[in-house]
Amino acid sequence: MKAVEVAPKIYCVRANIGSRDLFEGIWPIPHGVSLNSYVVRGEKIALIDLVKDWEHAVDSITEQMASIGVTVSDIDYLIINHMEPDHTGWLAEMRKKNPEMEILCTKKAVPLVAAFYGIEEGVRAVGSGDTLDLGGITLQFEDTPNIHWPETMMTYEPASGTLFSCDGFGAFGQVGEHLFDDQLTEEEHEFFARETERYYANIVSTFSGFVEKGIRKLSSLEIRMIAPSHGVIWRKDPKKIIDHYQKLASYKIGPAEQEVTIVWSSMYGNTEQLLEHVIAGVASEGIPVHVHRVPQEHVSFVLASAWRSSGIIVGTPTYEYKMFPPMYAVLDIFERSHLLNRKTMRFGSYGWSGGAKKQYDEFLSAMKWDCIGAVEYQGAPSQEDKEQAYEMAKELARQVKAWK
């Protein structure tokens, strides 16, 4: 594979990672993920963002650099927009191969370079408004903290209007020959829209307030291209991915879409007996309903569905006086992701004693969810329980439809 010119003097060098590993050690990537770095060539050469040695990613990007006559020892500056190891994991080895290379990063990243890689010399802090003249092309830096670590920044090249956004405006999914948005088929656009939403919910959602602040700050730049470190490059319509992120960020406090996510668990089938009645109640109001069973389905996909839904229905049994552990783990991820202000209801069975309610109520309080009620019963549900669940789910759907 060869480096791809994305603008005059700017090249993308990248690696596609497969589905074997979990992203961040948590999130499945059934369609893989891309790692994009960028070479900027003036009289001096800068490399923007790095990779870790993950499935031969280092070999891939160095081979592509060679296709434009650049070696690791030719790099004058390494610009680190974000310190997470998928973008910096090869840093220590690269520094050994090129000890004269200067590392540019934010002030908050400087101690992290030392902590992660033992590098203290040749590291320079930059911040908003600072520039780097490479001779014939200039780079500008903008602090964008908490998108999605505190030390993050983005790099901007004014002549082409290119924003190197690292994790911002990124997506899961390998990128094939169609590197740019205007090359994608309709099917590929739909694929990356889905993988953008799951990436956002899994990786960025906790920091939605900072995403909104960052977008407002970046509005002062004339952005004509967005070059992220994961996903496709947006050269035809960068506003499309900015607007998509803006919309996803707004889901944090609700309302989100007029949709309902049902997440459920069942030990012996008694909680499951109410599921069809709950689904029917929501469906009777004509809004989309997404159904996920845990732990059979990974929380990555549950969170993506819940993030876009204004209504969330939880079906969980009691397990040893508390909530069923797999469901507790899901709601813990919801809370960590700041999934706030949803309409909700709960249903579930218990054996000799209840107890799920107490822990569920703690999550309700933390996430400011509006619970319209619960259908909880000992053993198997009665016909009355089934009818109540149907009506309660129907009412939840009504409230979701009316929520503006």
C-alpha positions as CSV (number, residue, x, y, z in Angstrom):
1,M,0.0,0.0,0.0
2,K,1.2,3.5,-0.8
3,A,0.8,6.8,1.0
4,V,-2.2,8.8,-0.2
5,E,-2.0,12.5,-0.9
6,V,-4.9,14.2,0.8
7,A,-3.8,17.8,0.0
8,P,-0.7,19.4,-1.4
9,K,2.3,18.3,0.8
10,I,0.0,16.2,3.1
11,Y,-0.1,12.4,2.9
12,C,-2.1,9.8,4.8
13,V,-0.2,6.7,6.0
14,R,-2.4,4.1,7.7
15,A,-3.0,0.6,9.0
16,N,-6.1,-1.5,9.2
17,I,-6.5,-3.5,12.3
18,G,-8.6,-6.7,12.3
19,S,-11.3,-8.0,14.7
20,R,-9.2,-10.2,16.9
21,D,-8.7,-7.8,19.8
22,L,-10.9,-5.5,21.8
23,F,-10.5,-1.8,21.3
24,E,-9.3,-0.2,24.6
25,G,-9.4,-3.8,26.0
26,I,-13.3,-3.4,26.2
27,W,-15.0,-2.8,22.9
28,P,-15.4,-5.4,20.2
29,I,-14.5,-4.3,16.6
30,P,-16.1,-7.0,14.4
31,H,-15.3,-4.8,11.4
32,G,-11.8,-3.8,12.6
33,V,-10.6,-0.2,12.9
34,S,-8.2,2.0,11.0
35,L,-5.2,3.8,12.4
36,N,-4.4,6.9,10.4
37,S,-1.2,9.0,10.6
38,Y,-0.3,12.0,8.4
39,V,3.0,13.1,6.9
40,V,3.3,16.9,6.2
41,R,6.2,17.8,4.0
42,G,7.7,21.2,3.8
43,E,11.4,22.0,4.0
44,K,11.1,20.0,7.2
45,I,8.8,17.0,7.8
46,A,6.2,16.4,10.5
47,L,4.4,13.2,11.3
48,I,1.0,13.8,12.9
49,D,0.0,11.1,15.3
50,L,1.5,7.7,15.5
51,V,0.4,4.1,15.9
52,K,1.3,1.2,18.2
53,D,2.8,-1.9,16.9
54,W,-0.5,-3.6,16.5
55,E,-1.0,-6.2,13.8
56,H,2.1,-4.9,11.9
57,A,0.8,-1.3,11.9
58,V,4.3,0.1,12.2
59,D,5.5,-1.9,9.2
60,S,2.5,-0.6,7.3
61,I,3.0,3.1,7.9
62,T,6.8,3.0,7.4
63,E,6.3,1.1,4.1
64,Q,3.9,3.8,3.0
65,M,6.2,6.6,4.1
66,A,8.9,5.0,2.0
67,S,6.6,5.2,-1.0
68,I,7.0,9.0,-0.8
69,G,10.7,8.9,0.0
70,V,10.4,9.5,3.8
71,T,12.1,7.3,6.5
72,V,11.7,7.5,10.2
73,S,15.1,9.3,10.5
74,D,13.7,12.0,8.1
75,I,11.0,13.1,10.6
76,D,11.9,16.4,12.1
77,Y,8.7,16.7,14.3
78,L,6.3,14.3,15.8
79,I,3.0,15.9,16.7
80,I,1.0,14.1,19.3
81,N,-2.6,15.2,19.4
82,H,-3.6,12.6,21.9
83,M,-1.5,10.4,24.2
84,E,-3.6,7.2,24.2
85,P,-1.3,4.2,23.3
86,D,-3.1,3.4,20.0
87,H,-1.6,6.7,18.8
88,T,1.7,6.7,20.7
89,G,2.6,3.0,21.4
90,W,5.6,3.0,19.0
91,L,6.9,6.3,20.4
92,A,9.8,4.9,22.5
93,E,11.1,2.8,19.6
94,M,10.7,5.6,17.1
95,R,12.7,7.9,19.4
96,K,15.5,5.4,19.5
97,K,15.6,5.4,15.7
98,N,15.4,9.2,15.5
99,P,16.8,10.8,18.7
100,E,16.9,14.2,17.1
101,M,13.1,14.3,16.4
102,E,11.3,16.9,18.4
103,I,8.0,15.9,20.0
104,L,5.2,18.5,20.1
105,C,2.2,18.1,22.4
106,T,0.1,20.0,24.9
107,K,1.4,21.0,28.3
108,K,-0.7,18.3,30.0
109,A,0.7,15.7,27.6
110,V,4.4,16.4,28.5
111,P,4.4,14.5,31.8
112,L,2.5,11.7,30.1
113,V,5.2,11.3,27.5
114,A,7.6,10.8,30.4
115,A,5.3,8.5,32.3
116,F,4.4,6.3,29.4
117,Y,7.7,6.2,27.5
118,G,10.4,7.7,29.7
119,I,11.1,10.6,27.3
120,E,11.8,14.0,28.8
121,E,14.3,15.6,26.4
122,G,13.2,17.1,23.1
123,V,9.6,17.5,24.1
124,R,7.9,20.9,23.5
125,A,4.5,22.0,24.8
126,V,2.3,23.9,22.4
127,G,-1.2,25.4,22.8
128,S,-4.0,27.2,21.1
129,G,-2.7,29.7,18.5
130,D,0.8,28.3,18.4
131,T,2.2,27.5,15.0
132,L,4.9,25.4,13.4
133,D,6.5,26.6,10.2
134,L,7.8,23.7,8.2
135,G,9.0,25.8,5.4
136,G,6.3,26.2,2.7
137,I,3.6,24.9,4.9
138,T,2.5,25.9,8.4
139,L,0.6,24.0,11.1
140,Q,-1.5,25.6,13.8
141,F,-2.5,24.0,17.1
142,E,-5.8,24.1,19.0
143,D,-6.4,22.8,22.5
144,T,-9.5,20.5,22.6
145,P,-9.4,19.1,26.1
146,N,-11.3,16.0,27.0
147,I,-12.0,14.9,23.4
148,H,-11.4,12.5,24.9
149,W,-8.5,12.8,27.4
150,P,-7.6,16.0,29.2
151,E,-4.4,16.5,27.2
152,T,-5.9,16.3,23.7
153,M,-5.5,18.9,20.9
154,M,-6.1,19.1,17.2
155,T,-3.8,20.3,14.5
156,Y,-4.9,22.6,11.6
157,E,-3.3,23.3,8.2
158,P,-4.7,26.7,7.0
159,A,-3.8,26.5,3.3
160,S,-5.9,23.4,2.6
161,G,-8.2,23.9,5.6
162,T,-7.4,20.4,6.9
163,L,-8.1,19.6,10.5
164,F,-6.2,16.7,12.0
165,S,-8.7,15.7,14.7
166,C,-7.2,12.4,16.1
167,D,-10.1,10.7,18.0
168,G,-12.5,13.5,17.3
169,F,-14.9,12.8,14.3
170,G,-13.6,9.2,14.2
171,A,-15.3,5.8,13.6
172,F,-14.8,2.1,14.0
173,G,-14.4,0.0,10.9
174,Q,-11.5,-0.7,8.5
175,V,-11.1,1.7,5.6
176,G,-10.4,0.1,2.2
177,E,-9.5,1.7,-1.0
178,H,-12.3,4.3,-0.5
179,L,-10.4,6.6,1.9
180,F,-12.5,9.8,1.3
181,D,-16.2,10.5,2.0
182,D,-16.8,11.3,-1.7
183,Q,-15.6,7.8,-2.7
184,L,-18.0,5.9,-0.5
185,T,-20.9,4.0,-1.8
186,E,-24.3,4.5,-0.2
187,E,-23.9,1.2,1.6
188,E,-20.4,2.3,2.9
189,H,-21.9,5.6,4.1
190,E,-24.6,3.7,6.0
191,F,-21.9,1.4,7.5
192,F,-19.7,4.2,8.7
193,A,-22.7,6.1,10.1
194,R,-23.5,3.1,12.3
195,E,-19.9,2.6,13.2
196,T,-19.5,6.3,14.0
197,E,-22.4,6.1,16.4
198,R,-21.1,3.0,18.2
199,Y,-17.6,4.5,18.3
200,Y,-19.0,7.7,19.8
201,A,-21.2,5.9,22.4
202,N,-18.3,3.7,23.4
203,I,-15.4,6.1,23.3
204,V,-16.5,9.7,23.4
205,S,-20.0,9.9,25.0
206,T,-18.8,10.6,28.5
207,F,-17.2,13.8,27.2
208,S,-20.2,15.1,25.2
209,G,-20.1,18.5,26.9
210,F,-16.5,18.9,25.8
211,V,-17.4,17.8,22.3
212,E,-19.9,20.6,22.1
213,K,-17.4,23.1,23.5
214,G,-14.8,21.9,21.0
215,I,-17.1,22.2,18.1
216,R,-17.9,25.8,19.0
217,K,-14.2,26.6,19.4
218,L,-13.3,25.0,16.0
219,S,-16.1,27.0,14.3
220,S,-13.6,29.9,14.0
221,L,-11.5,27.8,11.6
222,E,-12.2,27.5,7.9
223,I,-12.4,23.7,7.9
224,R,-12.5,22.2,4.4
225,M,-11.3,18.7,5.3
226,I,-11.3,16.6,8.4
227,A,-8.6,14.0,8.7
228,P,-9.2,11.8,11.8
229,S,-7.1,9.0,13.2
230,H,-9.8,6.4,12.9
231,G,-12.2,6.3,9.9
232,V,-12.5,8.0,6.5
233,I,-11.3,11.5,5.6
234,W,-14.0,14.0,5.0
235,R,-13.0,16.2,2.1
236,K,-16.3,16.7,0.2
237,D,-18.6,17.4,3.2
238,P,-16.8,17.8,6.5
239,K,-19.8,19.6,7.9
240,K,-21.7,16.2,7.7
241,I,-19.4,14.5,10.3
242,I,-19.3,17.7,12.4
243,D,-23.1,17.8,12.5
244,H,-23.3,14.1,13.2
245,Y,-21.1,14.5,16.2
246,Q,-23.0,17.6,17.3
247,K,-26.2,15.6,17.2
248,L,-24.7,12.6,19.1
249,A,-23.4,15.0,21.8
250,S,-26.9,16.4,22.2
251,Y,-28.3,13.0,23.1
252,K,-26.5,13.1,26.4
253,I,-29.2,15.1,28.2
254,G,-32.1,14.2,25.9
255,P,-34.4,14.0,24.3
256,A,-32.6,11.7,21.8
257,E,-34.4,9.9,19.0
258,Q,-38.1,8.8,19.4
259,E,-37.0,5.2,19.9
260,V,-36.9,2.7,22.8
261,T,-34.1,0.3,23.8
262,I,-35.1,-2.7,25.8
263,V,-32.2,-4.4,27.6
264,W,-33.1,-7.6,29.4
265,S,-31.7,-10.6,31.3
266,S,-33.3,-13.8,32.5
267,M,-32.1,-16.6,34.6
268,Y,-34.8,-19.3,34.3
269,G,-37.2,-17.6,31.8
270,N,-39.6,-15.9,34.3
271,T,-38.4,-12.4,33.4
272,E,-38.3,-13.3,29.8
273,Q,-42.0,-14.2,29.9
274,L,-42.9,-10.5,30.0
275,L,-40.6,-9.5,27.2
276,E,-43.1,-10.1,24.3
277,H,-45.7,-8.0,26.1
278,V,-43.3,-5.2,26.7
279,I,-42.2,-5.2,23.0
280,A,-45.8,-5.2,21.9
281,G,-46.7,-2.3,24.1
282,V,-43.9,-0.1,22.6
283,A,-44.6,-1.3,19.1
284,S,-48.3,-0.4,19.4
285,E,-47.3,3.3,19.4
286,G,-45.4,2.9,16.1
287,I,-41.9,3.8,17.2
288,P,-38.7,1.8,16.7
289,V,-37.8,-0.6,19.5
290,H,-34.3,-2.2,19.8
291,V,-34.0,-5.4,21.9
292,H,-30.8,-6.6,23.5
293,R,-30.2,-9.5,25.8
294,V,-27.3,-9.5,28.2
295,P,-24.8,-11.0,28.8
296,Q,-25.3,-12.7,25.5
297,E,-24.8,-9.4,23.6
298,H,-21.8,-7.2,24.4
299,V,-22.5,-3.9,26.1
300,S,-20.8,-2.0,23.3
301,F,-23.9,-2.6,21.1
302,V,-26.4,-2.1,23.9
303,L,-24.8,1.3,24.7
304,A,-24.9,2.5,21.1
305,S,-28.6,1.7,20.9
306,A,-29.4,3.2,24.3
307,W,-27.4,6.4,23.4
308,R,-29.8,7.2,20.5
309,S,-33.0,6.2,22.4
310,S,-35.1,8.5,24.5
311,G,-36.7,5.5,26.2
312,I,-34.9,2.6,28.0
313,I,-36.7,-0.4,29.4
314,V,-34.8,-2.7,31.8
315,G,-35.8,-6.3,32.4
316,T,-33.8,-7.9,35.1
317,P,-34.3,-10.6,37.8
318,T,-33.1,-10.3,41.4
319,Y,-30.0,-12.3,42.1
320,E,-29.0,-12.9,45.7
321,Y,-30.8,-9.9,47.1
322,K,-29.4,-7.6,44.4
323,M,-29.7,-6.9,40.7
324,F,-28.6,-9.6,38.2
325,P,-24.9,-9.0,37.9
326,P,-24.7,-8.7,34.1
327,M,-27.4,-6.1,34.1
328,Y,-25.7,-4.2,36.9
329,A,-22.6,-4.1,34.7
330,V,-24.6,-2.7,31.8
331,L,-26.1,0.1,33.9
332,D,-22.7,0.9,35.3
333,I,-21.4,1.5,31.8
334,F,-24.4,3.6,31.1
335,E,-23.6,5.7,34.2
336,R,-20.0,6.0,33.3
337,S,-21.0,7.2,29.8
338,H,-23.3,9.9,31.3
339,L,-26.4,8.5,29.7
340,L,-28.7,11.1,31.2
341,N,-32.4,12.0,31.3
342,R,-34.2,9.0,29.8
343,K,-37.7,7.8,30.2
344,T,-37.6,4.3,31.7
345,M,-39.5,1.4,33.2
346,R,-38.4,-1.8,34.8
347,F,-39.7,-5.4,34.9
348,G,-38.5,-8.6,36.4
349,S,-38.9,-11.7,38.6
350,Y,-37.5,-12.6,42.0
351,G,-37.4,-15.9,43.9
352,W,-37.5,-15.8,47.7
353,S,-36.7,-12.1,48.0
354,G,-36.6,-8.9,45.9
355,G,-33.7,-6.5,45.9
356,A,-33.1,-5.3,42.3
357,K,-35.1,-2.2,43.0
358,K,-32.6,-0.6,45.5
359,Q,-29.7,-0.8,43.1
360,Y,-31.8,0.3,40.1
361,D,-33.0,3.3,42.0
362,E,-29.4,4.3,42.7
363,F,-28.8,4.3,39.0
364,L,-32.0,6.3,38.4
365,S,-30.8,9.0,40.7
366,A,-27.3,9.1,39.3
367,M,-28.5,9.4,35.7
368,K,-31.6,11.5,36.4
369,W,-33.9,8.9,34.6
370,D,-37.7,9.4,34.8
371,C,-39.1,6.0,35.8
372,I,-42.8,5.6,35.1
373,G,-43.1,2.4,37.1
374,A,-42.1,-1.2,37.5
375,V,-43.7,-4.6,37.1
376,E,-42.0,-6.9,39.6
377,Y,-43.3,-10.3,40.7
378,Q,-42.4,-13.4,42.6
379,G,-41.8,-16.5,40.4
380,A,-43.7,-16.5,37.1
381,P,-45.8,-13.5,35.9
382,S,-49.6,-13.6,36.2
383,Q,-51.9,-12.5,33.3
384,E,-52.4,-9.3,35.2
385,D,-48.6,-8.7,35.3
386,K,-48.5,-9.3,31.5
387,E,-51.3,-6.8,30.9
388,Q,-49.7,-4.3,33.2
389,A,-46.4,-4.6,31.4
390,Y,-48.0,-4.0,28.1
391,E,-49.8,-0.9,29.2
392,M,-46.8,0.5,31.0
393,A,-44.6,0.0,27.9
394,K,-47.3,1.6,25.8
395,E,-47.4,4.6,28.1
396,L,-43.6,4.9,28.0
397,A,-43.7,5.0,24.2
398,R,-46.4,7.7,24.3
399,Q,-44.2,9.8,26.6
400,V,-41.2,9.3,24.3
401,K,-43.2,10.4,21.3
402,A,-44.4,13.5,23.1
403,W,-41.0,14.5,24.4
404,K,-39.6,17.5,22.6
